[in-house]
C-alpha cells in the first residue's frame, strides 16, 4: 500500500526513524509519542482487509449468478401461453405486484359477502388466467391462495374498461350423478336457473340473460399460467346479482358467480361473491414486462 500511496510511505519512514532512534534497548516510547503497530502488523491488517473484500465480492457474485440461473430456469420451464400477457397497454405476469384501493371493500363490508384482500394496500399475483367466453376474452389475476381474483375486460385500446373482484365463499364436490344433476340438469339445474339462493337465504337474480326460465350456463375455457407452467380447464358458469342497498360511493351491486369446474379429470362447483372495481383505480403496469 505504501508503494501506491506517497503519504503513507512518508509516515512509515518516520515511524522507522523513531524506532531506530531509541537507545539502551529500552522498550518505552519517547514522551508524547503515540503507540503504533509494527510495520508487519499494518501490512497483515491491510492484507486481511483485501482478503475480506475479495470474499464478500465473490459471495455476492455467486449469489447473483444463482438468482440469474434460477430465473432463466423458471423462464425456460414455464413458457407463457399465447395471449396471457394482456396487451401492449396493460401487461400481466405471474409475480407482479400493484397497489389496490381498499375503500370499495371497506364500504361493502357490511352489505356483501366480499372480503378485503390480504395485505397493506399491495396485492401480488400468484397466477394469471385467460378466459375465452365466445368472442369475449377476460383476464383473471389470482391473488395468493387463489381463493380471490380480479377479473378484467380490456377495451380495444388495450386498457381495462371493466373490473370485478371475486372471492370464493363456497365449494362443493358432487359425489354422484344425482348431485351433479342438482347443478347442471338441463331442466332444473341450479346453474342457469333464473335465481340463485346462497346458504344465508339471500336471493340473487340472473345477470346474464335475465328471464323466468332456466338457460344453459356459459361454456368457458380458461388457460392458467403459474410458476409451474400453464394448463387449461373448462368452466360452466352463470352470473347472478342483487342490490346492496348501500349508499354511494359503496358498490351498488353484489355479484354471485357460480361455476362448474372441470380441471384435468377433477370436477367441482365454485361459488364466488364479487363487486365492481373502478379500473381507473388500478395501477396496473402499462409497459411491456
C-alpha positions in Angstrom: 0.0 0.0 0.0 2.9 2.3 0.8 4.2 1.8 -2.8 1.0 3.2 -4.1 0.5 6.0 -1.5 3.4 8.5 -1.0 1.7 9.9 2.1 1.6 6.5 3.8 5.2 5.8 2.7 6.3 9.0 4.5 4.5 8.1 7.7 6.1 4.6 7.7 9.5 6.1 7.1 9.0 8.5 10.0 8.0 5.5 12.2 11.2 3.7 11.1 13.3 6.7 12.2 11.6 6.9 15.6 12.1 3.2 16.3 15.7 3.3 15.1 16.4 6.3 17.3 15.6 4.5 20.6 18.7 3.7 22.7 19.7 1.4 25.5 17.3 -1.3 24.3 14.5 0.5 26.1 11.1 -0.7 25.1 9.5 2.6 26.3 8.4 5.1 23.7 9.5 8.7 23.8 7.3 11.0 25.9 4.2 12.2 24.0 4.7 9.6 21.2 1.5 7.5 20.5 1.8 3.8 20.2 1.8 2.4 16.7 1.5 -1.1 15.3 4.7 -2.6 13.8 5.0 -2.3 10.1 4.4 -6.0 9.7 1.1 -5.7 11.5 0.0 -2.9 9.2 0.8 -5.0 6.2 -1.0 -8.0 7.6 -4.1 -5.9 8.5 -4.2 -4.5 5.0 -3.9 -8.0 3.6 -6.8 -9.2 5.7 -8.9 -6.3 4.6 -8.2 -7.1 0.9 -8.9 -10.8 1.5 -12.3 -10.0 3.2 -13.2 -7.7 0.4 -12.5 -10.4 -2.2 -14.5 -12.9 -0.2 -17.5 -10.6 0.0 -17.4 -9.7 -3.7 -17.0 -13.4 -4.6 -20.0 -14.4 -2.4 -22.2 -11.6 -3.9 -21.2 -12.7 -7.4 -22.1 -16.4 -6.6 -25.5 -15.3 -5.2 -26.2 -13.1 -8.2 -25.3 -15.9 -10.7 -27.6 -18.3 -8.7 -30.5 -15.9 -9.0 -29.9 -15.4 -12.7 -29.7 -19.1 -13.3 -32.8 -19.8 -11.3 -34.7 -17.0 -13.2 -33.6 -18.4 -16.5 -34.5 -21.9 -15.5 -38.0 -20.8 -14.5 -38.4 -18.9 -17.7 -37.2 -21.9 -19.7 -39.5 -24.4 -18.0 -42.6 -22.1 -17.8 -43.3 -20.7 -21.3 -46.0 -18.1 -21.3 -49.1 -19.3 -23.1 -50.2 -17.1 -26.1 -52.4 -14.1 -25.1 -51.8 -14.4 -21.4 -49.7 -11.2 -21.2 -52.6 -8.9 -22.0 -52.0 -6.1 -24.3 -49.2 -3.6 -25.0 -51.0 -1.1 -22.9 -51.8 -3.4 -19.9 -49.4 -6.2 -19.2 -49.8 -9.2 -16.8 -47.3 -11.6 -15.4 -47.0 -14.1 -12.5 -45.4 -12.4 -9.5 -46.4 -8.8 -10.4 -47.5 -6.6 -7.6 -49.6 -3.4 -7.6 -51.5 -1.2 -5.1 -55.2 -1.6 -4.8 -57.5 0.9 -3.1 -59.2 -0.8 0.0 -62.1 1.7 0.0 -64.6 -0.3 -2.0 -64.1 -3.3 0.3 -64.5 -1.3 3.4 -67.6 0.3 2.1 -69.1 -3.0 1.1 -68.0 -4.9 4.2 -71.5 -4.9 5.9 -73.5 -5.1 2.7 -71.8 -8.0 0.9 -70.0 -11.3 1.3 -66.9 -9.9 -0.2 -63.7 -9.9 1.9 -61.0 -7.3 1.9 -57.8 -8.7 0.2 -54.9 -9.6 2.5 -52.0 -7.2 2.6 -51.4 -3.5 3.3 -52.7 -2.0 0.1 -50.4 -4.0 -2.1 -51.5 -7.3 -3.8 -49.4 -9.8 -5.6 -50.4 -12.1 -8.5 -49.9 -15.9 -8.0 -51.4 -16.9 -11.3 -52.8 -15.3 -14.5 -55.8 -16.7 -16.2 -57.2 -16.0 -19.7 -60.9 -16.9 -20.1 -62.4 -17.4 -23.5 -66.1 -16.8 -23.5 -67.3 -17.0 -27.1 -66.0 -13.9 -28.8 -65.1 -12.2 -25.5 -61.8 -12.5 -23.6 -61.5 -12.0 -19.9 -58.3 -11.9 -17.8 -58.0 -13.1 -14.2 -55.3 -12.1 -11.8 -55.3 -14.7 -9.0 -54.2 -13.5 -5.5 -52.1 -15.8 -3.2 -54.1 -18.9 -2.3 -56.3 -18.4 -5.5 -59.4 -18.0 -3.5 -59.7 -14.5 -4.8 -59.1 -12.9 -8.2 -59.6 -9.7 -10.2 -61.4 -10.3 -13.5 -60.8 -7.7 -16.2 -62.0 -7.0 -19.7 -59.8 -5.0 -22.0 -61.1 -2.4 -24.4 -60.0 -2.1 -28.0 -57.4 0.4 -26.7 -55.8 -2.4 -24.6 -56.7 -0.8 -21.3 -59.2 -2.2 -18.8 -62.8 -0.9 -19.2 -64.3 -3.4 -16.7 -63.0 -4.9 -13.5 -64.7 -7.1 -10.8 -63.2 -8.6 -7.7 -64.4 -12.1 -6.6 -63.6 -14.2 -3.6 -64.7 -17.8 -3.0 -67.5 -18.2 -0.5 -68.2 -21.9 -1.0 -67.0 -25.0 -2.8 -69.0 -28.2 -3.4 -67.8 -31.6 -4.8 -70.8 -33.6 -6.0 -70.2 -37.3 -5.4 -72.7 -38.9 -7.8 -74.8 -38.2 -10.9 -77.9 -37.1 -8.9 -75.8 -34.4 -7.1 -74.4 -33.2 -10.4 -77.9 -33.1 -11.8 -78.8 -30.7 -9.0 -76.4 -28.2 -10.5 -76.4 -29.0 -14.2 -79.7 -30.8 -15.1 -80.9 -29.2 -18.4 -84.4 -28.6 -17.0 -83.8 -28.0 -13.3 -80.1 -27.4 -12.7 -79.2 -24.5 -10.4 -76.5 -23.1 -12.6 -78.6 -21.2 -15.1 -81.8 -21.0 -13.0 -83.5 -17.6 -13.0 -82.4 -17.0 -9.4 -79.7 -18.3 -7.1 -80.0 -18.5 -3.3 -76.9 -18.6 -1.0 -76.7 -20.5 2.2 -77.8 -17.5 4.2 -81.1 -17.4 2.3 -80.3 -14.3 0.2 -81.6 -14.4 -3.4 -79.8 -13.1 -6.5 -81.3 -12.6 -9.9 -79.6 -13.9 -13.1 -77.5 -11.1 -14.6 -76.6 -12.9 -17.9 -79.8 -13.1 -19.9 -82.4 -12.3 -17.3 -85.7 -14.2 -17.6 -88.2 -16.5 -16.0 -86.9 -19.9 -17.2 -83.6 -21.7 -16.9 -80.9 -21.2 -19.6 -77.8 -23.2 -20.3 -74.7 -21.9 -18.4 -72.0 -20.2 -20.4 -69.2 -22.5 -21.6 -65.8 -21.0 -21.0 -62.2 -22.2 -21.4 -59.6 -20.8 -19.0 -55.8 -21.0 -19.6 -54.0 -20.5 -16.3 -50.3 -19.6 -16.0 -48.3 -20.0 -12.8 -44.7 -20.8 -11.8 -45.2 -24.5 -12.7 -46.3 -23.8 -16.3 -49.7 -23.4 -17.9 -52.8 -25.6 -18.2 -56.4 -25.4 -19.4 -59.7 -26.1 -17.6 -63.3 -26.0 -18.7 -66.0 -23.9 -16.9 -69.8 -23.8 -17.0 -70.7 -20.5 -15.4 -73.6 -18.2 -14.6 -73.6 -14.7 -13.0 -76.2 -13.5 -10.6 -76.6 -10.2 -8.8 -78.5 -8.2 -6.2 -78.6 -4.6 -5.0 -76.5 -4.0 -1.9 -78.7 -1.2 -0.6 -75.6 0.7 0.4 -75.3 4.4 -0.2 -72.8 5.8 -2.8 -69.9 5.6 -3.1 -70.3 2.0 -1.8 -70.8 -0.7 -4.6 -74.4 -0.9 -5.5 -74.4 -4.5 -6.8 -73.1 -7.7 -5.2 -72.5 -10.5 -7.7 -72.6 -14.2 -7.2 -70.5 -16.2 -9.8 -71.4 -20.0 -9.9 -69.1 -22.3 -11.9 -68.8 -26.0 -12.5 -65.1 -26.6 -13.0 -63.5 -29.4 -14.9 -59.8 -29.4 -14.4 -57.9 -32.4 -15.7 -60.2 -35.1 -14.5 -61.2 -33.4 -11.3 -64.5 -31.5 -11.1 -66.3 -29.4 -8.5 -68.6 -26.4 -8.0 -67.2 -23.0 -7.0 -69.3 -20.1 -5.7 -67.8 -16.6 -5.6 -69.1 -13.2 -4.3 -67.9 -10.1 -6.1 -68.2 -6.4 -6.6 -67.3 -3.9 -9.3 -63.9 -2.1 -9.0 -63.2 1.1 -10.9 -60.5 0.2 -13.5 -59.0 3.7 -13.1 -58.2 2.9 -9.5 -55.9 0.1 -10.5 -52.2 0.9 -11.0 -51.5 -1.9 -13.5 -48.3 -2.0 -15.5 -48.6 -0.1 -18.8 -45.3 -1.1 -20.3 -44.1 -4.5 -21.7 -42.7 -6.7 -18.9 
